[in-house]
Structures are given as C-alpha cells and as structure tokens.
Amino acid sequence: MAGNPFFTSSDLPYELPPFADIREEHYLPAFERGMAEQLAEVDAIAGSSEAPTFDNTIAALERSGRILDRTATVFFSVAASNTTDGIMEIEKEISPQLTRHGDAIRLNRALWARIKQVSTEDPEEAWLLEKYREDFIRAGADLSEPDQDRLRQLNEELSKLSTEFAQTLLKASTESALVVSDPKELDGLDQAKIESLLKDGKYVLPLLNFTSQPGLAQLTDRDVRRRLYELSVGRAPGNFGLAARMAALRAERAALLGFPSHAAYVVADQTAKTVEAVEEMLGQLVAPAVRNARKEAEALSEQAGFEIEPWDWSYYSEKVRQARYDFDAAEMRPYFELDRVYRDGIFFAAGKLYGLTFTERPDLGGYHPDVTVYEVFEEDGSRLGLFVLDPYARETKRGGAWMNNLVDQSFLLGQLPVVVNNLNVTKPAAGPTLLTYDEVNTAFHEFGHALHGLFSQVRFPRVAGTRVPRDFVEYPSQVNEMWVTWPEVLANYARHHETGEPMPAELVEKLQAAEKFNQGFKTVEYLAATLLDWAWHKLAPGETVADPEGFESAALEAAQIALPQVGPRYRTNYFAHIFSGGYSAGYYSYIWSEVLDAESVEWFKENGGLTRANGDHFRRELLSRGGSLDPLTAFRNFRGREPSIQPLLVRRGLD
C-alpha cells in the first residue's frame, strides 16, 4: 500500500482529497496506520521529559493524527453521500476501533496529568486549553480504572449500535418506498416528477428521512397518501429496539460521569448549560403551538368535509392555503431552477454581503459525477477556500441535507477550508432541475453552514468553523435563510426557467402573506420530535424500556404535545439525528438557535439589510470566530445585547 493516497497530504489545490485515486481497499490500511501513528505521537507527548507547555502538549495534540484525520474525513463523507456494500462493511469494522482509539487518548492518565499542568496567558490558547480539559473530564479521565473499563465497553457498544441504526435506516428508506404500477395513482405529481420515478417498469417514490413526505401535499388519491404515510412511519421497525438499548446505555454512561441523565450530560457542554433552561424555553412554545395547530386542524377538516387524518394534513393545508391566500406553492417551482438558485441567488447574496465570487473548477473532481467544485475568492481576489456541492438524492446517500468539511481551516496547519453541502433533490430524467420553495430554503440554510466553515479564521482545528456547541451551530445557517425572499436577491434568481420572466410580484406577496399559515403544525411537529428526544435521554440510570412504541406515545402525551393529526417530525425508528447523527438530547438546538436567528434577522432589517457593512460585521464578530470563544459572547458582540425569545414568537405566529 505504498501508493495509498491517505499516507501523504493531497497535492491538489486546498488539499482537496484525490477522489480519483482513492479505492475502497485504501481505507482500512490508512485507518490502521493513522491510529498507530497518532497513538505513537500521543505517547511521545505524554512521556516527554520536558515541562508541560501549551506548545509541546496542546498544540502538539492539535498537530497529531494527520493520516487518521484525512482518512476519517473522506471515509465518513463518502459513507454518508455515496456508500457501497463494501463501505458499509468497513464502517461496521472501523467504528468500534475508532471509539477504542479515542478512549485510548482521552483516558491516558499520563497525558491527562500533563494537560492539567499546562498554563498560558494567550486568550485563544487559554480557551482551547479549557476545551481540552472539559473534553477529557467529560470523557472520563478522572474515573477509577474499573469505571474507565466500563466506560470503554459502553462507548464501543454505542458505536456499534449507532452504525447499525444508520445502516438499517438507509436500507429501509429504499426498501419501504411506495411502489405503484399505474401512474394514475400518482395523480397530483407533475409529469416530470412521475417520469423520474420510473424504474424497471414500476414507479418508485422513495422515502425522505422525516415523517411528512413531500408527496403527501400533492397526491390526490387519499388511499395512496395513507399508504405513503404508513410506509413512512413504519419503516425500520427493528430500530425501536436499538434506540431503547442506546438510550439505556447512554443513561448508564451519564451516571458514571456524574450526571443524573444523558440530557444533563449533553447540555452541560452546550450554550443552554442546564436541563431547566431547555425545558423553560420549550415550555413557552408548547401551549401556543398546540392551540394554533388545533385551529388549523379545524380549518382543514372543514375544507375536507371530514375529520382529517395525518396523511390528509399536507394535502388539505395546500387547499386551505390556496383558498385563503390564493397561493399554490407549486406555482413557484418553474422559477426555481437549481443552477440559477445557486449562481444568481445564493452566490449573489454572498457577493453582496461579503464580497465573495465563485468559480467552477471542473478540473477538480468529487466522489460522484453529480458533485461540482467551486473555488471561492475574496473581493480582492485572494483565495478563501473550496465549496463542494452535491445536490441530488440517490439510493447510496442518506436522507436529509447537511454540511461537512473535507479540510478544516487552521493557521497552525496552514490549511484553507474545503466545505461540502449535501441536498436530496430528485434528479429529473431530463431537462432542468426545478426546486420547491422548501428545497430553496434548505439550499440557503446549508450554505449558511458553508459560510461558517469558509469564514473560519482560527489557529487550531479543534475550534475551526462549525465546531461550536450543537445548540449554536444551526444559528448562522438559519440566518442565511432570510435572503431567500429578500427582494433584491429573489428578483435576481427567481426567473422562469423557460421564458426568463421574473417571478410575479403578486406570487411573492401571496407567499409572504401565507408564510405564518400552518406554523402551528410545523411547530408541533418539530416540538414533538424534540420532546421525544428529551424523553429518551432523561431516562434514569438503570431504567429500561420494554415497549419503545408505547414509551413514545406516553412521552408525547406527558409533554401535552400529542395531537392525532400531527405526528412528530421524526419517530424513534427513523430519528437519525439522535441515534446516529450526534444530536442526542440536542434536537432542541434548532429552536434554541432560532431564538438567536430571529434576533439577528431583526438586526439586519434595522440596519439596512443586504449590505457589505452588515455582512462584514456578522462575519467579523461571529462567523470567523468558529469555536474560539464563548458562542454567546460572540452573539452579544454582534447583536449588542442578550437574546430575547419575542422575535421568534412573532415570526412563528405564537405571540
């Protein structure tokens, strides 16, 4: 394996991984060598005869593990975006090994003893030093040997279960797809969409990774809608048992580390800090959200002429929206062509706010033919980084939308950022890719994460870009959604894909008038998933769940969020965020971040909106800082005050 591309830094621009040279057989040897090399580096740091300093201990740890970092970054990016049976087998094998490797570092007593002796006067170094100390304590560095042994066992089993949950869900989302023979059953979908679903003589509508599938808003056949909904909520039933087991193991681990629950363990390291703070915020939202959703349900049932079921909600909400506001979301699709949304919308807004320009680099390849690489430049022509776009859904890609880094920005390592945005847009059989309004919103959202990564200006990779608390990371991305309908931006990109005509002003006005409609449903759907996550992760140590589906129902009832017509955005069996995606006891993060987002949108509007001065202020005080200082300090530096929940309540019609 002398030619293994992971063994040396990539010589491509920005150290972009050489995907054309990477083969499946390269991964395991690179993981093995990378782990061995980093453990040797750690042993040298821990066993040094020199007095502990920031540079020979903390900075040395930041420099360690370069082969492992390159390998893991590429492998898990590909595993999420373009997996194979071989990749899935490697993932099963390597995940517990990586968990053991992480424990070997954080439970190294000699290393921990050195870290505790380090001191520094530099503010950025002092912040990173404190992060390292928190990481080691939260990883069990101060536990007794028997407790550390048990912790290692828990971590390894949780790693295996998480991988099994994710892989089961990926297969189930394909295997549980709605399959019909007669295209008449798909009445309501546009012809191009129907044609894109044709596979081997059948029409296959795959499941996206949430409860309320997009087709439910369009399919006219009620029985087909019911079948689609039941396939959605019933997929991967075996994951219920995996989830219950993981929740119990997490509770036991939290107790070992001195916390009453996994939720308490998680939030202690977030901006929320306490379980009580999260519950206070959620408590302000449940009652008004439920009240609004019940009013909406009455209006939908009146429109339908019968008591609606969950599979009717999206369909009849569109009917009511059309009746009340004369607004049909489908009318917007011809104006949202994928390439134009990015070139003349997302990139245009980034140019106006931050002075950025984007140049496609067809000479730089990705891990799949659908991937496009753009080089990003500052206003003065200097290089900023690479933006990698992977927009289309495929069977080898997990559901949802996300951002990840292929290369972290770091002054210490001399690296510029390479960031990826993944979407799950259906690729048409022919012709242009037309997006829904929600998909456009998602594209702007994910690009907000990309900006957070691209603008990082920090010394150390541990705090680069989006490496901030989970309940803060969604905030910058949510702010970027405000430009979707900003008049100057919308006028630039929302043009008919055939005629080039701008979207009619009255259609935009109808959209804005209708935006608060259905907010009760959206808020209840989200809060139900959040409180379900919370219930699983407030289990006491030793508490087990024999009936996971019954537990789920009881949890929603206890939280007073159980509405028969509104299911949680994710049920336990496909709640990938919390059982395989790092958001356990953290799904509240989206609404917590939205409090900051709503405040920030108000600030932009008060200060003139889409201007370089505003963009530069947001970039300087917040986006560029990564995790190199307290996130709420960064927010206060930007906003000039503490956050208030009131702008969020107004936005969602809950005031």
C-alpha positions as CSV (number, residue, x, y, z in Angstrom):
1,M,0.0,0.0,0.0
2,A,2.9,2.3,-0.6
3,G,0.8,4.3,-3.0
4,N,-2.0,4.8,-0.5
5,P,-3.3,8.3,-1.2
6,F,-4.0,8.9,2.5
7,F,-0.4,8.4,3.6
8,T,0.6,11.9,2.3
9,S,-1.1,15.3,2.1
10,S,-3.0,15.8,-1.1
11,D,-1.1,17.9,-3.7
12,L,-4.4,19.1,-5.2
13,P,-5.4,22.7,-4.6
14,Y,-6.5,23.3,-1.0
15,E,-5.5,19.7,-0.2
16,L,-8.8,18.5,-1.8
17,P,-8.8,14.7,-1.4
18,P,-7.7,13.0,-4.6
19,F,-11.0,11.1,-5.0
20,A,-10.0,9.7,-8.4
21,D,-7.1,7.8,-6.8
22,I,-9.0,6.6,-3.7
23,R,-10.2,3.0,-3.7
24,E,-12.1,1.0,-1.0
25,E,-9.0,-1.1,-0.2
26,H,-7.1,2.1,0.8
27,Y,-9.4,2.8,3.8
28,L,-8.6,0.1,6.3
29,P,-4.8,0.3,5.9
30,A,-5.0,4.0,6.2
31,F,-7.1,3.8,9.3
32,E,-4.8,1.3,10.9
33,R,-1.6,3.3,10.1
34,G,-3.3,6.6,11.1
35,M,-4.4,5.3,14.5
36,A,-1.0,3.7,15.2
37,E,0.8,6.9,14.2
38,Q,-1.4,9.1,16.4
39,L,-1.0,6.8,19.4
40,A,2.8,7.0,19.0
41,E,2.6,10.8,18.8
42,V,0.4,10.9,21.9
43,D,2.8,8.5,23.8
44,A,5.7,10.8,22.9
45,I,3.7,13.9,24.2
46,A,2.7,12.1,27.4
47,G,6.1,10.7,28.1
48,S,8.1,13.8,27.3
49,S,10.8,14.8,29.9
50,E,10.2,18.5,29.1
51,A,8.0,20.6,31.4
52,P,4.4,20.7,30.0
53,T,3.8,23.8,27.9
54,F,0.9,24.8,25.6
55,D,3.1,24.2,22.5
56,N,4.6,20.8,23.5
57,T,1.3,19.4,24.8
58,I,-1.9,21.1,23.5
59,A,-0.6,22.4,20.1
60,A,1.2,19.0,19.7
61,L,-2.0,17.2,20.1
62,E,-3.6,19.5,17.5
63,R,-0.9,18.6,15.1
64,S,-1.2,14.8,15.7
65,G,-3.2,12.3,13.7
66,R,-2.9,13.8,10.3
67,I,-3.3,10.5,8.4
68,L,-6.2,9.4,10.6
69,D,-7.9,12.8,10.1
70,R,-7.6,12.7,6.3
71,T,-8.8,9.1,6.2
72,A,-11.8,9.5,8.5
73,T,-12.9,12.8,7.0
74,V,-13.1,11.3,3.5
75,F,-14.5,7.9,4.6
76,F,-17.4,9.2,6.6
77,S,-18.2,11.8,4.0
78,V,-18.4,9.1,1.3
79,A,-20.3,6.7,3.6
80,A,-23.0,9.3,4.0
81,S,-23.1,10.5,0.4
82,N,-22.2,7.6,-1.9
83,T,-21.9,4.4,0.1
84,T,-21.5,0.8,-1.1
85,D,-21.8,-2.6,0.5
86,G,-18.0,-2.5,0.9
87,I,-18.1,0.9,2.6
88,M,-20.8,-0.3,4.9
89,E,-18.8,-3.4,6.0
90,I,-15.7,-1.2,6.6
91,E,-17.9,1.2,8.7
92,K,-19.1,-1.7,10.9
93,E,-15.5,-2.8,11.4
94,I,-13.9,0.6,11.9
95,S,-16.4,2.4,14.1
96,P,-15.7,0.5,17.3
97,Q,-12.0,0.6,16.6
98,L,-12.2,4.4,16.3
99,T,-14.1,4.5,19.6
100,R,-11.4,2.5,21.3
101,H,-8.8,4.8,19.8
102,G,-10.5,7.9,21.1
103,D,-10.7,6.4,24.6
104,A,-7.0,5.4,24.5
105,I,-6.2,9.1,24.1
106,R,-8.7,10.7,26.5
107,L,-8.2,8.0,29.2
108,N,-4.4,8.2,29.0
109,R,-3.5,9.2,32.6
110,A,0.0,10.4,31.8
111,L,-1.3,12.7,29.1
112,W,-4.1,14.0,31.4
113,A,-1.6,14.8,34.1
114,R,0.4,16.9,31.6
115,I,-2.7,18.7,30.4
116,K,-3.6,19.7,33.9
117,Q,-0.2,21.3,34.4
118,V,-0.3,23.5,31.2
119,S,-0.9,27.2,31.6
120,T,-1.0,30.1,29.1
121,E,-1.7,33.8,29.1
122,D,-2.9,33.9,25.4
123,P,-6.7,34.2,25.3
124,E,-7.2,31.9,22.3
125,E,-4.8,29.3,23.8
126,A,-6.5,29.6,27.2
127,W,-9.9,28.9,25.6
128,L,-8.6,25.9,23.8
129,L,-6.9,24.6,26.9
130,E,-10.2,24.8,28.8
131,K,-11.9,22.9,26.0
132,Y,-9.3,20.2,26.2
133,R,-9.8,19.9,29.9
134,E,-13.5,19.7,29.6
135,D,-13.2,17.1,26.8
136,F,-11.0,14.9,28.9
137,I,-13.2,15.2,32.1
138,R,-16.3,14.5,30.1
139,A,-14.6,11.5,28.5
140,G,-13.9,10.0,31.9
141,A,-10.2,11.0,32.5
142,D,-10.8,11.3,36.3
143,L,-12.6,8.0,36.7
144,S,-11.2,4.9,38.5
145,E,-9.8,2.1,36.4
146,P,-12.9,-0.1,36.8
147,D,-15.2,2.7,35.8
148,Q,-13.0,3.6,32.9
149,D,-13.1,-0.1,31.7
150,R,-16.9,0.0,31.9
151,L,-16.9,3.3,30.0
152,R,-14.8,1.8,27.2
153,Q,-17.3,-1.0,26.9
154,L,-20.3,1.4,26.8
155,N,-18.6,3.6,24.2
156,E,-17.8,0.7,22.0
157,E,-21.3,-0.9,22.2
158,L,-22.9,2.5,21.5
159,S,-20.7,3.0,18.4
160,K,-21.7,-0.4,17.0
161,L,-25.4,0.3,17.7
162,S,-25.3,3.7,16.1
163,T,-23.7,2.3,12.9
164,E,-26.3,-0.5,12.9
165,F,-29.2,2.1,13.3
166,A,-27.9,4.2,10.4
167,Q,-27.3,1.4,8.0
168,T,-30.7,-0.2,8.8
169,L,-32.4,3.1,8.2
170,L,-30.6,3.7,4.9
171,K,-31.8,0.3,3.6
172,A,-35.3,0.7,5.0
173,S,-35.8,4.1,3.3
174,T,-35.2,2.4,-0.1
175,E,-36.9,-0.9,0.7
176,S,-40.0,0.8,2.2
177,A,-40.5,3.1,-0.8
178,L,-44.0,3.5,-2.3
179,V,-44.2,1.3,-5.4
180,V,-47.1,1.5,-7.8
181,S,-47.7,0.1,-11.3
182,D,-50.3,2.5,-12.5
183,P,-49.1,6.1,-12.9
184,K,-52.7,7.3,-12.3
185,E,-52.1,6.5,-8.7
186,L,-49.5,9.3,-8.7
187,D,-52.0,11.9,-9.9
188,G,-51.1,15.3,-8.5
189,L,-47.3,15.0,-9.1
190,D,-46.1,16.8,-12.2
191,Q,-45.3,14.7,-15.2
192,A,-41.5,15.2,-15.0
193,K,-41.6,14.0,-11.4
194,I,-43.6,10.9,-12.3
195,E,-41.2,10.1,-15.1
196,S,-38.2,10.4,-12.8
197,L,-39.7,7.7,-10.6
198,L,-39.9,5.0,-13.3
199,K,-37.6,2.1,-12.5
200,D,-37.9,-1.3,-14.2
201,G,-41.5,-0.8,-15.2
202,K,-42.6,0.4,-11.7
203,Y,-43.0,3.8,-10.2
204,V,-40.9,4.1,-7.0
205,L,-41.4,7.0,-4.7
206,P,-38.5,6.7,-2.1
207,L,-38.9,7.9,1.5
208,L,-37.1,11.0,2.7
209,N,-35.9,11.0,6.2
210,F,-38.9,12.6,8.0
211,T,-42.5,11.7,8.7
212,S,-44.4,14.0,6.4
213,Q,-43.3,13.1,2.9
214,P,-43.4,15.8,0.2
215,G,-45.8,13.7,-1.9
216,L,-48.5,13.9,0.8
217,A,-49.1,17.5,-0.2
218,Q,-49.7,16.6,-3.9
219,L,-51.1,13.1,-4.3
220,T,-54.9,13.3,-4.9
221,D,-55.7,9.7,-4.1
222,R,-56.3,9.5,-0.4
223,D,-55.6,5.8,-0.1
224,V,-52.2,6.3,-1.8
225,R,-51.5,9.1,0.6
226,R,-52.4,6.8,3.5
227,R,-50.1,4.1,2.2
228,L,-47.2,6.5,1.8
229,Y,-47.7,7.9,5.3
230,E,-47.9,4.4,6.8
231,L,-44.7,3.3,5.0
232,S,-43.0,6.4,6.3
233,V,-43.9,6.0,10.0
234,G,-43.5,2.2,9.9
235,R,-40.0,1.9,8.3
236,A,-37.1,0.1,10.1
237,P,-39.2,-1.3,13.0
238,G,-36.1,-3.1,14.3
239,N,-34.6,0.3,15.1
240,F,-37.1,0.8,18.0
241,G,-35.2,-1.9,20.0
242,L,-31.8,-0.4,19.0
243,A,-33.0,3.0,20.2
244,A,-34.2,1.7,23.6
245,R,-30.9,-0.1,24.1
246,M,-28.8,3.0,23.2
247,A,-30.9,5.3,25.5
248,A,-30.3,2.9,28.4
249,L,-26.6,2.7,27.7
250,R,-26.3,6.5,27.5
251,A,-28.1,6.8,30.8
252,E,-25.6,4.4,32.4
253,R,-22.7,6.3,30.9
254,A,-24.0,9.6,32.2
255,A,-24.2,8.2,35.7
256,L,-20.6,7.0,35.5
257,L,-19.6,10.6,34.6
258,G,-21.6,12.1,37.5
259,F,-24.8,13.2,35.7
260,P,-28.4,12.3,36.5
261,S,-29.3,11.7,32.8
262,H,-27.8,11.8,29.4
263,A,-29.7,15.0,28.7
264,A,-28.0,16.7,31.7
265,Y,-24.6,15.4,30.4
266,V,-25.2,16.8,27.0
267,V,-26.5,20.3,27.8
268,A,-23.7,20.9,30.3
269,D,-21.4,21.3,27.3
270,Q,-23.8,23.5,25.3
271,T,-24.9,27.1,25.5
272,A,-28.0,26.1,27.3
273,K,-25.9,24.7,30.2
274,T,-28.9,23.1,32.1
275,V,-31.9,20.9,31.6
276,E,-34.0,23.5,33.3
277,A,-33.0,26.2,30.7
278,V,-34.0,24.0,27.8
279,E,-37.3,23.0,29.4
280,E,-38.2,26.6,30.3
281,M,-37.7,27.6,26.6
282,L,-39.7,24.6,25.3
283,G,-42.4,25.3,27.9
284,Q,-43.1,28.7,26.4
285,L,-43.8,27.2,23.0
286,V,-45.9,24.0,23.5
287,A,-49.2,25.5,24.5
288,P,-49.4,28.3,21.8
289,A,-48.2,25.8,19.2
290,V,-50.8,23.2,20.1
291,R,-53.5,25.9,20.2
292,N,-52.6,27.1,16.7
293,A,-52.4,23.5,15.4
294,R,-55.9,22.7,16.7
295,K,-57.3,25.8,15.0
296,E,-55.6,24.7,11.8
297,A,-56.9,21.2,12.1
298,E,-60.5,22.6,12.3
299,A,-60.0,24.6,9.2
300,L,-58.6,21.6,7.3
301,S,-61.4,19.3,8.4
302,E,-63.9,21.9,7.3
303,Q,-62.2,22.1,3.9
304,A,-62.1,18.3,3.6
305,G,-65.6,17.7,4.8
306,F,-64.5,15.0,7.2
307,E,-62.1,14.7,10.2
308,I,-58.7,14.6,8.7
309,E,-56.0,12.0,9.4
310,P,-52.3,12.6,9.5
311,W,-51.9,11.7,5.8
312,D,-54.5,14.4,4.9
313,W,-52.9,17.3,6.6
314,S,-50.4,18.4,3.9
315,Y,-52.8,17.9,1.1
316,Y,-55.6,19.9,2.7
317,S,-53.3,22.6,4.1
318,E,-52.4,23.4,0.5
319,K,-56.1,23.6,-0.4
320,V,-56.8,25.9,2.5
321,R,-53.7,28.0,1.7
322,Q,-55.0,28.3,-1.9
323,A,-58.5,29.3,-0.7
324,R,-57.3,31.8,2.0
325,Y,-54.4,33.3,0.2
326,D,-54.9,32.3,-3.4
327,F,-51.5,30.8,-3.1
328,D,-50.3,27.5,-4.6
329,A,-46.7,26.6,-3.8
330,A,-46.4,24.6,-7.0
331,E,-46.7,27.8,-9.0
332,M,-43.3,28.8,-7.7
333,R,-41.3,25.7,-9.0
334,P,-40.8,26.9,-12.6
335,Y,-39.0,29.9,-11.1
336,F,-36.6,27.9,-9.0
337,E,-34.1,26.2,-11.3
338,L,-31.2,24.7,-9.4
339,D,-28.2,26.2,-11.1
340,R,-29.8,29.7,-11.1
341,V,-30.8,29.4,-7.4
342,Y,-27.1,28.9,-6.6
343,R,-25.5,31.2,-9.2
344,D,-27.9,34.1,-9.1
345,G,-29.3,33.6,-5.6
346,I,-27.0,32.0,-3.0
347,F,-23.7,33.2,-4.6
348,F,-25.2,36.6,-5.5
349,A,-26.3,37.2,-1.8
350,A,-22.8,36.1,-0.6
351,G,-21.3,38.6,-3.1
352,K,-23.4,41.4,-1.9
353,L,-22.9,40.7,1.8
354,Y,-19.3,39.5,1.9
355,G,-17.7,40.4,-1.5
356,L,-17.3,36.7,-2.5
357,T,-17.0,35.3,-6.0
358,F,-17.3,31.7,-7.1
359,T,-15.6,30.0,-10.0
360,E,-16.5,26.5,-11.0
361,R,-13.5,24.1,-11.1
362,P,-14.3,21.2,-13.5
363,D,-10.7,20.1,-13.2
364,L,-11.3,19.3,-9.5
365,G,-13.3,16.1,-9.2
366,G,-15.6,14.9,-6.4
367,Y,-16.6,11.4,-5.1
368,H,-19.6,11.2,-7.6
369,P,-20.2,12.7,-11.1
370,D,-23.0,14.8,-9.7
371,V,-20.6,16.7,-7.4
372,T,-19.5,20.2,-8.5
373,V,-16.5,22.0,-7.0
374,Y,-16.3,25.8,-6.8
375,E,-13.3,27.9,-5.9
376,V,-14.2,30.8,-3.6
377,F,-12.4,34.2,-3.7
378,E,-12.4,37.3,-1.5
379,E,-13.3,40.7,-3.1
380,D,-9.6,41.4,-3.5
381,G,-9.0,38.2,-5.5
382,S,-7.3,36.3,-2.7
383,R,-8.3,32.6,-2.2
384,L,-10.7,31.7,0.5
385,G,-11.4,28.0,0.0
386,L,-13.4,25.4,-1.9
387,F,-17.2,24.9,-1.9
388,V,-18.3,21.4,-3.0
389,L,-22.0,20.9,-3.9
390,D,-23.7,17.5,-4.1
391,P,-27.4,18.3,-4.7
392,Y,-29.1,15.1,-5.8
393,A,-30.7,12.2,-4.0
394,R,-29.6,8.6,-4.7
395,E,-30.0,5.2,-3.1
396,T,-26.4,5.3,-1.9
397,K,-27.0,8.6,0.0
398,R,-28.5,9.1,3.4
399,G,-31.6,11.3,3.7
400,G,-31.8,14.9,4.7
401,A,-29.4,17.8,4.0
402,W,-26.1,18.6,5.7
403,M,-22.7,20.4,5.6
404,N,-19.4,18.9,6.4
405,N,-15.7,19.8,6.0
406,L,-13.2,17.9,3.9
407,V,-10.5,20.2,5.1
408,D,-10.7,22.3,8.3
409,Q,-9.3,25.9,8.3
410,S,-6.3,26.2,10.6
411,F,-3.4,28.7,10.8
412,L,-1.5,26.1,12.9
413,L,-1.6,23.6,10.0
414,G,-1.6,26.2,7.2
415,Q,-4.9,24.9,5.8
416,L,-7.7,26.7,4.0
417,P,-11.2,25.2,4.2
418,V,-12.9,22.8,1.9
419,V,-16.7,22.5,2.7
420,V,-19.4,20.3,1.3
421,N,-23.2,20.9,1.0
422,N,-25.4,17.8,0.5
423,L,-29.0,18.1,-0.5
424,N,-31.5,15.4,-1.5
425,V,-33.2,16.9,-4.6
426,T,-34.8,14.4,-7.0
427,K,-32.8,14.4,-10.3
428,P,-35.1,14.7,-13.3
429,A,-35.0,12.2,-16.1
430,A,-34.4,15.1,-18.5
431,G,-34.5,18.8,-18.5
432,P,-33.8,21.4,-15.8
433,T,-33.9,20.6,-12.0
434,L,-36.8,22.6,-10.6
435,L,-36.9,23.1,-6.8
436,T,-39.7,23.5,-4.4
437,Y,-39.7,26.6,-2.1
438,D,-38.8,24.4,0.8
439,E,-35.8,23.0,-1.2
440,V,-34.6,26.5,-2.0
441,N,-34.9,27.4,1.7
442,T,-32.8,24.3,2.6
443,A,-30.2,25.2,0.0
444,F,-29.8,28.7,1.6
445,H,-29.7,27.1,5.0
446,E,-27.0,24.7,4.2
447,F,-25.0,27.4,2.6
448,G,-25.1,29.3,5.8
449,H,-23.2,26.4,7.4
450,A,-20.8,26.5,4.5
451,L,-20.1,30.2,5.1
452,H,-19.5,29.4,8.8
453,G,-16.8,26.9,7.7
454,L,-15.4,29.1,4.9
455,F,-15.0,32.2,7.0
456,S,-13.2,30.4,9.9
457,Q,-10.1,32.4,11.0
458,V,-8.7,30.4,13.9
459,R,-5.3,28.9,14.8
460,F,-6.5,25.5,15.9
461,P,-8.5,22.8,14.1
462,R,-10.3,21.8,17.3
463,V,-12.3,25.1,17.2
464,A,-12.4,25.7,13.5
465,G,-15.6,26.7,11.6
466,T,-18.7,24.9,12.7
467,R,-17.0,23.2,15.7
468,V,-19.2,25.1,18.1
469,P,-21.9,23.8,20.6
470,R,-24.7,21.9,18.9
471,D,-27.3,24.4,20.1
472,F,-25.4,27.2,18.4
473,V,-24.3,25.6,15.1
474,E,-27.7,26.0,13.4
475,Y,-27.9,29.7,14.2
476,P,-25.7,31.1,11.3
477,S,-27.3,28.7,8.8
478,Q,-30.8,29.8,9.9
479,V,-29.8,33.5,9.5
480,N,-28.8,32.8,5.9
481,E,-32.4,31.7,5.1
482,M,-33.6,35.3,5.4
483,W,-32.1,36.1,1.9
484,V,-34.4,33.6,0.1
485,T,-37.2,36.1,-0.2
486,W,-35.1,39.3,0.2
487,P,-36.4,41.4,-2.7
488,E,-33.0,42.2,-4.4
489,V,-31.9,38.5,-4.1
490,L,-35.3,37.0,-5.2
491,A,-35.5,39.3,-8.2
492,N,-32.1,38.1,-9.3
493,Y,-32.6,34.4,-9.2
494,A,-36.4,33.6,-9.3
495,R,-36.9,33.6,-13.1
496,H,-39.0,31.3,-15.2
497,H,-36.7,28.5,-16.5
498,E,-38.3,28.7,-20.0
499,T,-39.1,32.4,-20.5
500,G,-36.6,34.1,-18.2
501,E,-39.5,36.2,-16.8
502,P,-39.2,37.2,-13.1
503,M,-41.5,35.7,-10.6
504,P,-44.7,37.8,-10.5
505,A,-44.7,40.3,-7.6
506,E,-48.2,39.1,-6.6
507,L,-46.9,35.5,-6.2
508,V,-44.2,36.7,-3.8
509,E,-46.8,38.8,-1.8
510,K,-49.1,35.7,-1.5
511,L,-46.1,33.6,-0.3
512,Q,-45.3,36.2,2.4
513,A,-48.9,36.5,3.4
514,A,-49.3,32.7,3.7
515,E,-46.0,32.1,5.5
516,K,-47.5,32.1,9.0
517,F,-50.2,29.7,7.9
518,N,-49.5,26.1,9.1
519,Q,-47.0,27.3,11.6
520,G,-49.0,25.5,14.3
521,F,-48.4,22.2,12.5
522,K,-44.7,22.9,11.8
523,T,-44.0,23.9,15.4
524,V,-45.9,21.0,16.9
525,E,-44.3,18.6,14.5
526,Y,-40.8,19.9,15.5
527,L,-41.6,20.1,19.2
528,A,-43.0,16.6,19.3
529,A,-39.7,15.3,17.9
530,T,-37.7,17.5,20.3
531,L,-39.6,16.3,23.4
532,L,-39.4,12.7,22.2
533,D,-35.6,13.1,22.1
534,W,-35.7,14.6,25.5
535,A,-37.8,11.8,26.9
536,W,-35.5,9.1,25.7
537,H,-32.5,10.9,27.1
538,K,-33.9,11.8,30.5
539,L,-34.1,8.1,31.4
540,A,-32.6,7.5,34.8
541,P,-29.6,5.1,35.1
542,G,-30.9,1.5,35.2
543,E,-34.3,2.4,33.7
544,T,-35.1,0.3,30.6
545,V,-37.9,0.5,28.1
546,A,-39.5,-2.8,27.1
547,D,-42.1,-1.3,24.8
548,P,-40.4,1.5,22.8
549,E,-43.6,2.4,20.8
550,G,-45.6,2.6,23.9
551,F,-42.9,4.7,25.5
552,E,-43.0,7.1,22.5
553,S,-46.8,7.5,22.8
554,A,-46.7,8.1,26.6
555,A,-43.9,10.6,26.2
556,L,-45.8,12.7,23.8
557,E,-48.9,12.6,26.0
558,A,-47.0,13.6,29.0
559,A,-45.5,16.5,27.2
560,Q,-49.0,17.6,26.1
561,I,-47.9,17.6,22.5
562,A,-49.8,14.5,21.3
563,L,-52.2,15.5,18.5
564,P,-53.8,12.7,16.5
565,Q,-53.4,14.5,13.2
566,V,-49.8,15.7,13.7
567,G,-47.0,13.1,14.2
568,P,-43.5,14.1,15.3
569,R,-41.2,15.2,12.5
570,Y,-39.2,12.0,13.3
571,R,-40.4,8.9,15.1
572,T,-37.9,6.9,17.2
573,N,-37.3,4.3,14.5
574,Y,-36.0,6.8,11.9
575,F,-34.8,9.6,14.3
576,A,-31.3,9.5,12.8
577,H,-30.3,12.9,14.3
578,I,-30.3,11.5,17.8
579,F,-29.5,7.8,17.3
580,S,-26.8,8.0,14.6
581,G,-26.1,11.7,14.0
582,G,-24.7,13.3,17.1
583,Y,-27.8,15.2,18.2
584,S,-28.8,13.0,21.1
585,A,-30.6,15.2,23.7
586,G,-29.8,18.0,21.3
587,Y,-32.6,18.2,18.8
588,Y,-33.9,21.2,20.8
589,S,-30.9,23.0,19.2
590,Y,-32.8,24.1,16.1
591,I,-35.4,26.1,18.1
592,W,-32.7,27.3,20.6
593,S,-30.7,28.6,17.6
594,E,-33.8,30.1,16.0
595,V,-34.1,32.4,19.0
596,L,-30.7,33.9,18.1
597,D,-31.5,33.7,14.4
598,A,-34.8,35.7,14.8
599,E,-32.9,38.4,16.8
600,S,-30.2,38.6,14.1
601,V,-32.7,38.9,11.3
602,E,-34.3,41.9,13.2
603,W,-30.8,43.4,13.4
604,F,-30.1,43.1,9.7
605,K,-33.5,44.6,8.9
606,E,-32.9,47.5,11.3
607,N,-29.5,48.2,9.8
608,G,-30.3,48.2,6.1
609,G,-30.3,44.5,5.2
610,L,-28.1,43.3,2.3
611,T,-25.0,45.5,2.7
612,R,-21.3,44.9,2.9
613,A,-21.1,46.7,6.2
614,N,-23.7,44.3,7.7
615,G,-22.1,41.3,6.2
616,D,-18.6,42.3,7.4
617,H,-19.9,42.9,10.9
618,F,-21.6,39.5,11.1
619,R,-18.5,37.8,9.6
620,R,-16.0,39.6,11.9
621,E,-17.8,39.2,15.2
622,L,-19.4,35.8,14.7
623,L,-18.8,33.7,11.5
624,S,-15.0,34.0,11.6
625,R,-14.6,33.1,15.2
626,G,-15.6,29.4,15.0
627,G,-15.5,27.9,18.5
628,S,-12.5,30.0,19.6
629,L,-14.6,32.0,22.2
630,D,-17.8,31.6,24.1
631,P,-20.6,31.5,21.5
632,L,-23.0,33.7,23.4
633,T,-20.2,36.2,23.9
634,A,-19.8,36.2,20.1
635,F,-23.6,36.7,19.7
636,R,-23.5,39.7,22.1
637,N,-20.6,41.2,20.3
638,F,-22.6,41.0,17.1
639,R,-26.1,41.9,18.4
640,G,-25.1,44.3,21.2
641,R,-27.4,42.7,23.8
642,E,-28.7,39.4,25.3
643,P,-31.1,37.4,23.1
644,S,-34.9,37.6,23.6
645,I,-37.5,34.9,22.6
646,Q,-40.0,37.5,21.5
647,P,-38.9,37.9,17.8
648,L,-39.2,34.1,17.4
649,L,-42.7,34.1,18.9
650,V,-43.7,36.8,16.4
651,R,-42.1,35.0,13.5
652,R,-44.0,31.8,14.2
653,G,-47.3,33.5,15.0
654,L,-47.1,32.3,18.6
655,D,-47.0,35.7,20.3
